[in-house]
Amino acid sequence: MLSRFLAGGAPGALLVFALGHCDTLDGPVVSLARRALESGNVNLVLPWVRDSDETEIRKAFAHALAVRKLGGEAKELADRHFFETLVRVHRAGEGAPYTGLKPAGRDLGPSVPAADRALMDGDFEKVLEVLNDAIRKGVREHLHEAYVPYIHYVERLWQAASSPAHGHHH
């Protein structure tokens, strides 16, 4: 998916990465969905879904645009339905369950905002710093526990660092 953004699939898409996670109302998927609805340009959100899901998203987008013309509550409902459809389809493409839209302002901890900033400015040192600090702290804390919890902690770190991200596009 990132390659679709970088290849120009959604102009300006990288500018919204820092806003949150993909299932939040202030996250990158919903933020681009708002821009798409306001501009009438569905192409802004297509990089967030698999090619095989584009037809469903185009159809939901067209319906949302038609209903939005009714104004007021109909516009709000149309927007919400489109956001939910887009996030649900995006999450399915990652192999993740859709558990509803999350409120804006969710605390994502330091790693996701650092990773988002790194995508925008190309400097991954802050991401490495945040991750290394957390790993150092965790290893020190678990070192003083029993052998099994300590070894399991280290094993989980190794698996996370040496395996592809679960449920995401490669």
Backbone as JSON, one array per atom type, in Angstrom:
{
  "sequence": "MLSRFLAGGAPGALLVFALGHCDTLDGPVVSLARRALESGNVNLVLPWVRDSDETEIRKAFAHALAVRKLGGEAKELADRHFFETLVRVHRAGEGAPYTGLKPAGRDLGPSVPAADRALMDGDFEKVLEVLNDAIRKGVREHLHEAYVPYIHYVERLWQAASSPAHGHHH",
  "N": [[0.81, -1.19, 0.0], [1.91, 1.27, 0.8], [3.62, 1.71, -1.3], [1.82, 2.43, -3.28], [1.0, 4.93, -2.38], [3.42, 6.3, -2.5], [3.91, 6.13, -5.17], [2.23, 7.93, -6.16], [-0.46, 7.44, -5.88], [-2.29, 8.73, -4.2], [-2.38, 11.95, -4.05], [-0.76, 14.0, -1.73], [-1.32, 12.32, 0.35], [0.51, 11.32, 2.23], [0.75, 13.4, 3.96], [-1.17, 13.21, 5.91], [-0.61, 11.08, 7.55], [0.35, 11.36, 10.17], [-1.82, 11.87, 11.75], [-3.21, 9.84, 13.1], [-4.4, 6.49, 13.84], [-5.49, 3.87, 11.59], [-8.18, 3.24, 12.09], [-9.37, 5.29, 13.45], [-11.3, 8.29, 13.99], [-9.83, 10.52, 13.44], [-7.8, 9.53, 12.02], [-5.58, 8.49, 9.31], [-7.05, 7.19, 7.24], [-9.79, 7.94, 7.49], [-9.43, 10.69, 7.47], [-8.51, 11.16, 4.86], [-10.75, 10.18, 3.57], [-12.66, 12.11, 4.22], [-11.59, 14.3, 2.81], [-11.8, 13.24, 0.24], [-14.6, 13.03, -0.1], [-15.35, 15.73, 0.11], [-14.02, 16.82, -2.09], [-14.92, 15.26, -4.14], [-13.36, 13.26, -5.18], [-12.65, 10.1, -5.43], [-10.31, 8.74, -5.77], [-8.46, 9.51, -3.9], [-8.72, 7.85, -1.68], [-8.38, 5.26, -2.55], [-5.75, 4.07, -2.44], [-5.75, 2.92, 0.08], [-7.05, 0.53, 0.01], [-7.3, -2.86, -1.21], [-6.77, -3.71, -4.66], [-8.77, -5.41, -5.55], [-10.91, -4.63, -4.03], [-11.72, -2.16, -4.84], [-14.03, -1.65, -6.41], [-16.2, -1.97, -4.62], [-15.66, 0.16, -2.88], [-15.79, 2.36, -4.61], [-18.51, 2.23, -5.27], [-19.74, 2.63, -2.74], [-18.81, 5.18, -2.28], [-19.99, 6.66, -4.38], [-22.69, 6.37, -3.65], [-22.62, 7.71, -1.19], [-21.99, 10.32, -2.03], [-24.32, 10.94, -3.45], [-26.34, 10.83, -1.46], [-25.41, 12.74, 0.32], [-26.19, 15.12, -0.85], [-28.68, 15.62, 0.08], [-28.35, 16.93, 2.4], [-27.87, 18.16, 5.84], [-28.72, 15.89, 8.4], [-28.76, 13.64, 6.78], [-26.47, 13.94, 5.24], [-24.48, 13.7, 7.22], [-24.96, 11.04, 8.03], [-24.46, 9.69, 5.62], [-21.75, 10.27, 5.25], [-20.65, 9.03, 7.53], [-21.35, 6.35, 7.05], [-19.84, 5.87, 4.74], [-17.22, 6.23, 5.78], [-17.14, 4.12, 7.64], [-17.47, 1.91, 5.93], [-15.2, 2.13, 4.29], [-13.08, 1.92, 6.19], [-13.65, -0.62, 7.25], [-13.28, -2.27, 4.97], [-10.63, -1.67, 4.39], [-9.37, -2.65, 6.76], [-10.04, -5.36, 6.53], [-8.49, -5.98, 4.32], [-6.02, -5.94, 5.51], [-6.17, -8.16, 6.98], [-7.27, -7.86, 9.42], [-9.69, -7.54, 12.06], [-12.75, -5.66, 11.83], [-13.67, -3.39, 14.14], [-15.25, -1.26, 14.55], [-15.39, 2.37, 14.3], [-13.01, 4.34, 15.94], [-12.84, 6.87, 18.5], [-11.65, 10.23, 17.87], [-8.41, 11.53, 18.76], [-7.14, 9.53, 20.16], [-4.66, 8.06, 22.22], [-1.74, 7.11, 20.89], [0.66, 6.36, 21.82], [4.28, 6.73, 21.74], [5.48, 5.49, 19.49], [3.97, 5.15, 17.02], [3.32, 7.86, 16.17], [6.01, 8.72, 15.84], [6.87, 6.99, 13.81], [5.12, 7.78, 11.77], [5.98, 10.45, 11.39], [8.55, 9.92, 10.47], [8.0, 8.77, 8.0], [7.19, 11.01, 6.65], [9.38, 12.8, 6.76], [11.59, 11.27, 6.21], [13.53, 10.58, 8.06], [14.49, 8.16, 10.14], [15.64, 7.92, 12.6], [14.49, 8.83, 15.04], [12.41, 7.01, 15.37], [13.86, 4.64, 15.73], [15.17, 5.33, 18.08], [13.01, 5.63, 19.91], [11.98, 3.0, 19.87], [14.27, 1.48, 20.63], [14.75, 2.52, 23.22], [12.42, 1.63, 24.55], [12.77, -1.14, 24.31], [15.21, -1.54, 25.7], [14.41, -0.74, 28.3], [12.36, -2.61, 28.79], [13.77, -5.09, 28.64], [15.56, -4.77, 30.77], [13.73, -4.62, 32.95], [12.38, -7.11, 32.75], [14.49, -8.83, 33.09], [14.9, -9.11, 35.77], [12.89, -10.71, 36.56], [11.42, -14.0, 36.81], [12.98, -16.73, 35.05], [11.44, -17.81, 32.85], [9.35, -15.81, 32.12], [11.1, -13.73, 31.38], [12.64, -14.84, 29.23], [10.55, -15.4, 27.44], [9.69, -12.8, 26.91], [11.95, -11.7, 25.58], [12.0, -13.45, 23.42], [9.53, -12.8, 22.15], [10.11, -10.18, 21.37], [12.18, -10.67, 19.51], [10.79, -12.18, 17.58], [8.91, -10.27, 16.71], [10.63, -8.38, 15.6], [11.9, -9.76, 13.57], [10.07, -10.8, 11.81], [7.53, -10.51, 9.23], [5.08, -7.87, 9.43], [2.13, -8.77, 11.0], [-0.8, -9.54, 9.21], [-0.73, -7.38, 7.45], [-0.22, -5.67, 4.34], [2.35, -6.74, 2.13]],
  "CA": [[0.0, 0.0, 0.0], [2.76, 2.44, 0.85], [4.14, 1.96, -2.64], [0.79, 3.14, -4.04], [1.07, 6.33, -1.97], [4.66, 6.89, -2.99], [3.83, 6.18, -6.62], [1.31, 9.0, -6.54], [-1.84, 6.99, -5.83], [-3.13, 9.7, -3.5], [-1.58, 13.14, -3.83], [-0.86, 14.59, -0.4], [-1.75, 11.33, 1.34], [1.47, 11.18, 3.31], [0.61, 14.51, 4.88], [-2.12, 12.92, 6.98], [-0.23, 9.9, 8.31], [0.6, 11.66, 11.58], [-3.06, 12.19, 12.43], [-3.73, 8.78, 13.94], [-4.4, 5.13, 13.33], [-6.4, 3.7, 10.45], [-9.59, 3.08, 12.44], [-9.82, 6.41, 14.27], [-11.96, 9.35, 13.23], [-8.82, 11.49, 13.0], [-6.73, 8.76, 11.41], [-5.3, 8.78, 7.91], [-8.07, 6.68, 6.32], [-10.97, 8.79, 7.57], [-9.04, 12.04, 7.06], [-8.55, 11.2, 3.39], [-12.14, 9.97, 3.15], [-13.29, 13.43, 4.29], [-11.1, 15.07, 1.67], [-12.36, 12.66, -0.98], [-16.01, 13.42, -0.19], [-15.44, 17.18, -0.15], [-13.51, 17.13, -3.43], [-15.54, 14.39, -5.13], [-12.29, 12.47, -5.79], [-12.52, 8.81, -4.75], [-8.94, 8.25, -5.91], [-7.69, 9.82, -2.69], [-8.79, 6.77, -0.69], [-8.15, 3.93, -3.13], [-4.53, 3.4, -1.98], [-5.97, 2.26, 1.36], [-7.74, -0.75, -0.17], [-6.78, -3.75, -2.25], [-7.35, -3.5, -5.99], [-10.0, -6.21, -5.66], [-11.97, -3.98, -3.25], [-11.99, -0.82, -5.36], [-15.42, -1.54, -6.88], [-17.05, -1.76, -3.45], [-15.41, 1.5, -2.37], [-16.34, 3.31, -5.59], [-19.96, 2.19, -5.15], [-20.08, 3.29, -1.48], [-18.49, 6.6, -2.47], [-21.04, 7.23, -5.23], [-23.9, 6.45, -2.82], [-22.42, 8.77, -0.2], [-22.11, 11.61, -2.71], [-25.73, 11.16, -3.79], [-27.11, 11.07, -0.23], [-24.93, 14.0, 0.91], [-26.9, 16.23, -1.47], [-29.9, 15.85, 0.86], [-27.96, 17.86, 3.46], [-28.15, 17.91, 7.24], [-28.46, 14.59, 9.0], [-28.48, 12.68, 5.71], [-25.05, 14.12, 4.89], [-23.7, 13.1, 8.31], [-25.11, 9.58, 7.95], [-23.77, 9.22, 4.41], [-20.31, 10.33, 5.52], [-20.32, 7.99, 8.51], [-21.44, 5.05, 6.38], [-18.68, 5.73, 3.86], [-16.05, 6.03, 6.62], [-17.2, 2.76, 8.18], [-17.23, 0.96, 4.83], [-13.79, 2.23, 3.89], [-12.22, 1.36, 7.24], [-13.91, -2.07, 7.31], [-12.64, -2.9, 3.82], [-9.18, -1.52, 4.61], [-8.96, -3.58, 7.81], [-10.12, -6.72, 5.97], [-7.32, -6.13, 3.47], [-4.88, -6.18, 6.39], [-6.41, -9.38, 7.73], [-7.63, -7.44, 10.77], [-11.14, -7.39, 12.22], [-13.3, -4.3, 11.95], [-14.31, -3.29, 15.45], [-15.88, 0.05, 14.61], [-14.54, 3.55, 14.27], [-12.58, 4.78, 17.26], [-12.9, 8.33, 18.6], [-10.45, 11.03, 17.6], [-7.6, 11.88, 19.91], [-6.64, 8.33, 20.84], [-3.23, 8.06, 22.52], [-1.08, 6.04, 20.16], [2.01, 6.17, 22.35], [5.29, 7.45, 20.97], [6.03, 4.81, 18.31], [3.23, 5.41, 15.79], [3.61, 9.22, 15.69], [7.4, 8.77, 15.36], [6.91, 6.3, 12.52], [4.45, 8.64, 10.8], [6.88, 11.58, 11.08], [9.65, 9.39, 9.67], [7.52, 8.62, 6.63], [7.1, 12.34, 6.03], [10.66, 13.49, 6.61], [12.64, 10.34, 5.79], [14.5, 10.37, 9.13], [13.99, 7.1, 10.99], [16.4, 7.87, 13.85], [13.6, 8.98, 16.19], [11.71, 5.73, 15.52], [14.81, 3.71, 16.33], [15.39, 5.78, 19.46], [11.82, 5.27, 20.7], [11.92, 1.54, 20.0], [15.42, 1.01, 21.42], [14.51, 2.89, 24.61], [11.4, 0.72, 25.1], [13.37, -2.48, 24.41], [16.16, -1.52, 26.82], [13.64, -0.69, 29.55], [11.68, -3.9, 28.95], [14.74, -6.15, 28.94], [16.04, -4.56, 32.16], [12.66, -4.98, 33.88], [12.11, -8.55, 32.7], [15.69, -9.55, 33.53], [14.78, -9.35, 37.21], [11.79, -11.65, 36.78], [11.79, -15.41, 36.66], [13.58, -17.07, 33.76], [10.47, -18.03, 31.77], [8.82, -14.55, 31.59], [12.2, -13.0, 30.74], [12.94, -15.47, 27.94], [9.39, -15.19, 26.56], [9.72, -11.39, 26.49], [13.0, -11.57, 24.57], [11.56, -14.21, 22.24], [8.51, -12.0, 21.46], [10.81, -9.06, 20.71], [12.87, -11.2, 18.34], [9.79, -12.55, 16.58], [8.36, -9.04, 16.15], [11.65, -7.69, 14.82], [12.41, -10.55, 12.45], [8.97, -11.34, 11.02], [6.68, -9.47, 8.62], [3.97, -7.41, 10.24], [0.96, -9.66, 10.86], [-2.04, -9.03, 8.66], [-0.58, -6.19, 6.64], [0.28, -5.9, 3.0], [3.81, -6.82, 2.03]],
  "C": [[0.86, 1.25, 0.0], [3.31, 2.75, -0.52], [3.12, 2.68, -3.51], [0.77, 4.62, -3.66], [2.29, 6.99, -2.6], [4.67, 7.0, -4.5], [2.81, 7.21, -7.09], [-0.15, 8.58, -6.52], [-2.79, 7.97, -5.16], [-2.3, 10.94, -3.2], [-1.83, 13.72, -2.44], [-1.22, 13.59, 0.68], [-0.78, 11.23, 2.5], [1.35, 12.3, 4.32], [-0.32, 14.21, 6.04], [-1.73, 11.71, 7.82], [-0.13, 10.2, 9.8], [-0.68, 11.89, 12.37], [-3.6, 11.06, 13.3], [-3.66, 7.43, 13.28], [-5.54, 4.96, 12.33], [-7.87, 3.56, 10.84], [-10.11, 4.19, 13.35], [-10.43, 7.5, 13.4], [-10.99, 10.46, 12.81], [-7.62, 10.8, 12.35], [-6.6, 9.04, 9.92], [-6.38, 8.31, 6.94], [-9.28, 7.6, 6.32], [-10.63, 10.22, 7.15], [-9.04, 12.17, 5.54], [-9.95, 10.97, 2.86], [-12.91, 11.3, 3.2], [-12.89, 14.29, 3.09], [-11.69, 14.57, 0.36], [-13.81, 13.08, -1.17], [-16.15, 14.9, -0.51], [-15.02, 17.53, -1.57], [-14.2, 16.33, -4.52], [-14.55, 13.46, -5.81], [-12.05, 11.18, -4.99], [-11.09, 8.29, -4.8], [-8.08, 8.52, -4.69], [-7.66, 8.66, -1.7], [-8.45, 5.39, -1.25], [-6.81, 3.3, -2.73], [-4.69, 2.66, -0.65], [-6.63, 0.9, 1.22], [-7.06, -1.57, -1.26], [-7.47, -3.44, -3.58], [-8.69, -4.22, -6.12], [-11.17, -5.59, -4.9], [-12.37, -2.61, -3.79], [-13.44, -0.64, -5.81], [-16.36, -1.26, -5.72], [-16.89, -0.33, -2.92], [-15.97, 2.55, -3.32], [-17.87, 3.38, -5.48], [-20.41, 2.9, -3.87], [-19.85, 4.79, -1.59], [-19.58, 7.29, -3.29], [-22.35, 7.38, -4.45], [-23.79, 7.59, -1.81], [-22.57, 10.14, -0.85], [-23.57, 11.94, -3.03], [-26.54, 11.53, -2.55], [-26.68, 12.39, 0.42], [-25.69, 15.21, 0.37], [-28.2, 16.56, -0.73], [-29.65, 16.77, 2.05], [-28.25, 17.36, 4.85], [-27.75, 16.54, 7.74], [-28.15, 13.53, 7.95], [-27.01, 12.73, 5.31], [-24.16, 13.46, 5.94], [-23.76, 11.58, 8.26], [-24.39, 9.0, 6.75], [-22.26, 9.2, 4.64], [-19.9, 9.19, 6.45], [-20.35, 6.61, 7.87], [-20.23, 4.84, 5.46], [-17.41, 5.49, 4.68], [-16.0, 4.6, 7.14], [-16.9, 1.72, 7.11], [-15.76, 0.95, 4.45], [-12.87, 1.6, 4.93], [-12.41, -0.15, 7.34], [-13.19, -2.8, 6.19], [-11.12, -2.82, 3.94], [-8.68, -2.54, 5.63], [-9.02, -5.03, 7.3], [-8.91, -6.98, 5.07], [-6.04, -6.38, 4.25], [-5.01, -7.51, 7.12], [-6.81, -9.09, 9.16], [-9.15, -7.3, 10.88], [-11.54, -5.92, 12.24], [-14.07, -4.26, 13.25], [-14.94, -1.92, 15.64], [-14.88, 1.18, 14.55], [-14.24, 3.97, 15.71], [-12.62, 6.31, 17.31], [-11.57, 9.0, 18.26], [-9.69, 11.27, 18.89], [-7.05, 10.71, 20.7], [-5.13, 8.43, 21.05], [-2.59, 6.85, 21.85], [0.3, 5.72, 20.7], [3.02, 6.86, 21.46], [5.68, 6.8, 19.65], [5.3, 5.15, 17.02], [3.43, 6.84, 15.3], [5.05, 9.36, 15.18], [7.53, 8.11, 14.0], [6.24, 7.14, 11.43], [5.34, 9.82, 10.4], [8.03, 11.12, 10.19], [9.24, 9.18, 8.22], [7.48, 9.96, 5.9], [8.46, 12.97, 5.8], [11.83, 12.58, 6.24], [13.69, 10.04, 6.86], [13.93, 9.37, 10.13], [14.72, 6.99, 12.32], [15.51, 7.97, 15.07], [12.82, 7.68, 16.44], [12.62, 4.73, 16.21], [15.09, 4.06, 17.79], [14.23, 5.37, 20.37], [11.76, 3.77, 20.93], [13.06, 1.0, 20.86], [15.25, 1.34, 22.9], [13.51, 1.94, 25.26], [11.97, -0.69, 25.27], [14.34, -2.53, 25.58], [15.43, -1.57, 28.17], [12.99, -2.05, 29.82], [12.63, -5.03, 29.29], [15.24, -6.01, 30.37], [14.98, -5.0, 33.18], [12.42, -6.48, 33.91], [13.3, -9.38, 33.17], [15.59, -9.93, 35.0], [13.59, -10.24, 37.56], [12.32, -13.07, 36.72], [12.27, -15.65, 35.23], [12.55, -17.12, 32.63], [9.86, -16.72, 31.26], [9.88, -13.72, 30.86], [12.48, -13.55, 29.34], [11.79, -15.28, 26.97], [9.35, -13.75, 26.05], [10.75, -11.19, 25.37], [12.6, -12.29, 23.28], [10.51, -13.43, 21.44], [9.13, -10.81, 20.73], [11.48, -9.54, 19.42], [11.87, -11.54, 17.23], [9.2, -11.3, 15.92], [9.37, -8.36, 15.22], [12.07, -8.45, 13.57], [11.33, -11.15, 11.56], [8.21, -10.2, 10.33], [5.55, -9.08, 9.56], [2.75, -8.28, 9.95], [-0.2, -8.92, 10.23], [-1.92, -7.78, 7.83], [-0.02, -6.57, 5.28], [1.79, -5.93, 2.99], [4.28, -5.92, 0.92]]
}
